Amino acid sequence: MHSLAEEAIAVVQTADLAMKADHAYGVAKAWFGGTLGVGSVDSRTLPADPGRPAKPDLIAPSRMPRRSKGGLKGRIALLHALAHIELNAVDLTWDMIARSARHRLPRSYYDNWVQVGLEEAKHFKLLANRLQDLGSHYGALPAHAGLWEAAQSTGEDLTARLAIIPLVLEARGLDVTPSTIRSLEDLGDDSSAAILRTIYHDEKKHVAFGAKWFRYLCDRERRTPETTFQALVRKHFRGAIKPPTNDRARAEAGLTPGFYKPLMPLTGH
């Protein structure tokens, strides 16, 4: 293996998804085993787009078919959408690790985000395997084309990347996952519910890492965390932070309401 930064790029560029996840596992093992240094990369070598297989078809959010609810078809559509989100989380995390090498950051920063990159790969594999258990597979349905836009928008601003990925997108997972787990349990799909409980547990940790390092960068740059977060979200995130929010889980992860409440519609206060 080369450096952490170079191997992170390789994870993002890998189009075979089983190999992508396995590579993430291998890089994490090497990093925590102390055999990889951070290294550095030329920004021109950073991929504009992640490696992907021919399927699923990626389409604009406005063209996404309305998801069926209930029954096997509805569960497959839900799990497929979640698998696509987790796959993008794999690439966004490893892309951030590679881009972070240009900054002067403590080793514990990389410890945290390599752990996140490993866990996102685990989440994708769990969901992909569950789809196969249900007689389907990842790629069988069309998927949202817009999730990678966050990487392009925040690629040159690490503070913005931390604001958008863990503190907006992953925090949203804390809001919606508990009700999704209950819905799956009501349908008798305890296996899928168990996977989502694992994801929920890990997501809370990911938001906590995001809050920790977002504050760290703000302190280093002598910026006020809450107002900086709000300015970056307004600049880089399309749409609003929608209620209801899981304020307790967010606060436990260090994302207190003063960060996101001013960004919500008045009905969300």
C-alpha positions as CSV (number, residue, x, y, z in Angstrom):
1,M,0.0,0.0,0.0
2,H,1.0,3.6,-0.5
3,S,-0.2,6.5,1.7
4,L,-3.6,6.9,3.3
5,A,-4.4,9.7,1.0
6,E,-3.5,7.7,-2.1
7,E,-5.4,4.6,-0.9
8,A,-8.4,6.8,-0.1
9,I,-8.5,7.9,-3.7
10,A,-8.2,4.3,-4.9
11,V,-11.3,3.5,-2.8
12,V,-13.3,6.3,-4.5
13,Q,-12.1,5.3,-8.0
14,T,-13.0,1.6,-7.7
15,A,-16.0,0.8,-9.8
16,D,-16.6,-2.8,-8.6
17,L,-18.6,-2.3,-5.4
18,A,-17.5,-5.5,-3.6
19,M,-13.9,-4.5,-4.3
20,K,-14.6,-0.9,-3.2
21,A,-15.8,-2.1,0.2
22,D,-13.0,-4.7,0.6
23,H,-10.5,-2.0,-0.3
24,A,-11.9,0.3,2.4
25,Y,-11.6,-2.6,4.9
26,G,-8.0,-3.2,3.9
27,V,-7.0,0.5,4.1
28,A,-8.6,0.8,7.5
29,K,-6.8,-2.3,8.8
30,A,-3.5,-0.9,7.5
31,W,-4.1,2.5,9.0
32,F,-5.0,1.2,12.4
33,G,-2.2,-1.3,12.2
34,G,0.3,1.6,11.9
35,T,1.6,0.7,8.5
36,L,0.3,3.7,6.6
37,G,1.3,7.4,6.8
38,V,-1.1,10.2,5.8
39,G,0.9,11.2,2.7
40,S,-0.3,13.9,0.4
41,V,-2.0,14.1,-3.0
42,D,-2.0,16.6,-5.9
43,S,-5.5,18.1,-6.0
44,R,-5.5,17.4,-9.7
45,T,-5.5,13.7,-9.1
46,L,-8.7,13.8,-7.0
47,P,-11.6,12.1,-8.9
48,A,-14.4,14.3,-10.2
49,D,-16.7,11.3,-9.9
50,P,-16.6,8.0,-8.0
51,G,-16.1,4.7,-9.7
52,R,-19.5,3.1,-10.3
53,P,-20.9,0.0,-12.1
54,A,-23.2,0.4,-15.1
55,K,-26.2,0.0,-12.9
56,P,-28.2,1.5,-11.3
57,D,-29.3,4.2,-13.7
58,L,-28.7,7.5,-12.0
59,I,-31.6,10.0,-12.6
60,A,-32.5,13.5,-11.5
61,P,-34.4,13.6,-8.2
62,S,-37.5,15.0,-10.0
63,R,-37.6,11.9,-12.2
64,M,-37.3,9.4,-9.4
65,P,-40.4,7.1,-9.3
66,R,-42.6,7.3,-6.3
67,R,-41.6,4.6,-3.9
68,S,-44.1,1.8,-3.2
69,K,-44.9,1.5,0.5
70,G,-45.5,-1.8,2.2
71,G,-45.1,-5.3,0.9
72,L,-41.9,-6.9,-0.5
73,K,-41.7,-4.4,-3.4
74,G,-41.8,-1.5,-1.0
75,R,-39.2,-2.9,1.3
76,I,-36.8,-3.6,-1.6
77,A,-37.3,0.0,-2.9
78,L,-36.5,1.3,0.6
79,L,-33.4,-0.8,1.1
80,H,-32.2,0.0,-2.4
81,A,-32.5,3.7,-1.7
82,L,-30.7,3.3,1.6
83,A,-27.9,1.2,0.0
84,H,-27.4,4.0,-2.6
85,I,-27.1,6.6,0.3
86,E,-24.6,4.4,2.1
87,L,-22.5,3.9,-1.1
88,N,-22.3,7.6,-1.6
89,A,-21.3,8.0,2.1
90,V,-18.4,5.6,1.4
91,D,-17.1,7.7,-1.4
92,L,-17.8,11.0,0.3
93,T,-15.9,9.9,3.4
94,W,-12.8,8.5,1.6
95,D,-12.8,11.6,-0.7
96,M,-12.8,13.8,2.4
97,I,-9.9,11.8,3.9
98,A,-7.9,12.3,0.7
99,R,-8.6,16.0,0.6
100,S,-7.8,16.4,4.3
101,A,-4.2,15.4,3.6
102,R,-3.6,19.0,2.4
103,H,-4.3,20.3,5.9
104,R,-2.3,20.1,9.1
105,L,-4.5,17.8,11.2
106,P,-3.9,15.5,14.2
107,R,-3.7,11.8,13.7
108,S,-6.9,11.4,15.8
109,Y,-8.8,13.2,13.0
110,Y,-7.8,10.5,10.6
111,D,-8.5,7.8,13.2
112,N,-12.1,9.1,13.4
113,W,-12.7,9.4,9.6
114,V,-11.1,6.1,8.7
115,Q,-13.4,4.5,11.2
116,V,-16.4,6.3,9.5
117,G,-15.2,5.1,6.0
118,L,-14.9,1.6,7.3
119,E,-18.4,1.7,8.8
120,E,-20.0,3.2,5.7
121,A,-18.6,0.3,3.7
122,K,-20.0,-2.1,6.3
123,H,-23.4,-0.4,6.0
124,F,-23.4,-0.7,2.2
125,K,-22.5,-4.4,2.3
126,L,-25.2,-5.2,4.9
127,L,-27.9,-3.5,2.8
128,A,-26.6,-5.1,-0.5
129,N,-26.6,-8.5,1.1
130,R,-30.1,-8.0,2.5
131,L,-31.4,-7.0,-1.0
132,Q,-30.0,-10.3,-2.3
133,D,-31.7,-12.2,0.6
134,L,-35.0,-10.6,-0.6
135,G,-34.4,-11.7,-4.2
136,S,-33.1,-8.4,-5.6
137,H,-29.7,-6.6,-5.8
138,Y,-28.2,-3.2,-5.7
139,G,-28.6,-1.7,-9.2
140,A,-32.0,-3.3,-9.9
141,L,-33.7,0.1,-9.5
142,P,-32.9,3.6,-10.6
143,A,-31.2,5.9,-8.0
144,H,-30.8,9.5,-7.1
145,A,-28.1,11.3,-9.2
146,G,-27.6,14.3,-6.9
147,L,-25.9,12.8,-3.8
148,W,-22.4,13.3,-5.1
149,E,-23.0,17.0,-5.7
150,A,-22.0,17.7,-2.1
151,A,-18.5,16.5,-3.0
152,Q,-18.2,18.8,-5.9
153,S,-19.7,21.8,-4.0
154,T,-17.5,21.4,-0.9
155,G,-14.4,19.9,-2.4
156,E,-12.1,22.9,-1.7
157,D,-13.5,23.7,1.7
158,L,-13.0,21.1,4.5
159,T,-15.1,23.1,7.0
160,A,-18.0,23.1,4.5
161,R,-17.6,19.4,3.9
162,L,-17.9,18.7,7.6
163,A,-20.9,21.0,7.8
164,I,-22.8,19.3,5.0
165,I,-22.0,15.6,5.1
166,P,-22.1,14.6,8.8
167,L,-23.9,17.6,10.3
168,V,-26.7,17.9,7.6
169,L,-27.0,14.6,5.7
170,E,-26.0,12.1,8.5
171,A,-27.9,14.1,11.1
172,R,-31.0,13.7,8.9
173,G,-30.5,10.0,9.3
174,L,-30.9,10.4,13.1
175,D,-34.2,12.1,12.4
176,V,-35.8,9.5,10.1
177,T,-34.2,6.2,10.9
178,P,-36.1,5.4,14.2
179,S,-39.5,5.6,12.5
180,T,-38.2,3.5,9.6
181,I,-37.0,0.8,12.0
182,R,-40.5,0.8,13.6
183,S,-42.1,0.5,10.2
184,L,-40.0,-2.5,9.3
185,E,-40.7,-4.2,12.6
186,D,-44.4,-3.6,12.0
187,L,-44.0,-5.4,8.7
188,G,-42.3,-8.3,10.4
189,D,-38.9,-7.6,8.8
190,D,-36.7,-7.9,11.8
191,S,-33.6,-8.6,9.8
192,S,-33.8,-5.3,7.9
193,A,-34.7,-3.5,11.1
194,A,-31.6,-4.9,12.8
195,I,-29.4,-3.5,10.0
196,L,-31.0,-0.1,10.4
197,R,-30.4,-0.2,14.2
198,T,-26.7,-0.8,13.4
199,I,-26.6,2.1,11.0
200,Y,-28.4,4.4,13.5
201,H,-25.9,3.6,16.2
202,D,-23.0,4.3,13.9
203,E,-24.6,7.5,12.5
204,K,-24.8,9.0,15.9
205,K,-21.0,8.5,16.2
206,H,-20.4,10.0,12.8
207,V,-22.4,13.1,13.6
208,A,-20.4,13.4,16.8
209,F,-17.1,13.2,14.9
210,G,-18.4,15.8,12.5
211,A,-19.4,18.2,15.4
212,K,-16.0,17.7,17.1
213,W,-13.9,18.4,14.0
214,F,-16.2,21.2,12.8
215,R,-15.7,23.0,16.1
216,Y,-12.0,22.2,15.9
217,L,-11.6,23.9,12.5
218,C,-13.8,26.9,13.5
219,D,-11.7,27.4,16.7
220,R,-8.5,27.2,14.7
221,E,-9.8,29.8,12.2
222,R,-11.3,31.9,15.0
223,R,-14.9,31.5,13.6
224,T,-18.1,31.1,15.6
225,P,-19.3,27.5,15.0
226,E,-23.0,28.1,14.9
227,T,-23.0,31.1,12.6
228,T,-20.3,29.5,10.4
229,F,-22.4,26.4,10.1
230,Q,-25.5,28.3,9.1
231,A,-23.6,30.3,6.4
232,L,-22.0,27.2,4.9
233,V,-25.3,25.3,4.8
234,R,-27.0,28.2,3.1
235,K,-24.2,28.3,0.5
236,H,-23.8,24.6,-0.2
237,F,-27.0,22.8,0.7
238,R,-30.0,22.8,-1.6
239,G,-33.3,22.8,0.4
240,A,-34.2,23.2,4.0
241,I,-33.5,21.3,7.2
242,K,-37.0,19.9,7.7
243,P,-38.8,19.0,10.8
244,P,-39.3,16.8,12.7
245,T,-35.8,16.6,14.1
246,N,-34.5,14.2,16.6
247,D,-33.2,16.9,18.9
248,R,-32.1,14.4,21.7
249,A,-30.0,12.2,19.4
250,R,-28.5,15.3,17.7
251,A,-27.6,16.9,21.0
252,E,-26.1,13.7,22.3
253,A,-23.8,13.8,19.2
254,G,-22.9,17.4,20.0
255,L,-25.2,19.0,17.4
256,T,-27.2,21.4,19.5
257,P,-30.4,23.2,18.3
258,G,-28.6,26.5,18.0
259,F,-26.8,25.1,14.9
260,Y,-29.8,24.1,12.9
261,K,-33.0,25.6,14.2
262,P,-32.3,29.0,12.5
263,L,-32.2,27.2,9.2
264,M,-35.6,25.5,9.6
265,P,-38.9,26.8,8.3
266,L,-40.8,28.8,10.9
267,T,-43.2,25.8,11.4
268,G,-40.2,23.8,12.6
269,H,-39.4,26.0,15.6
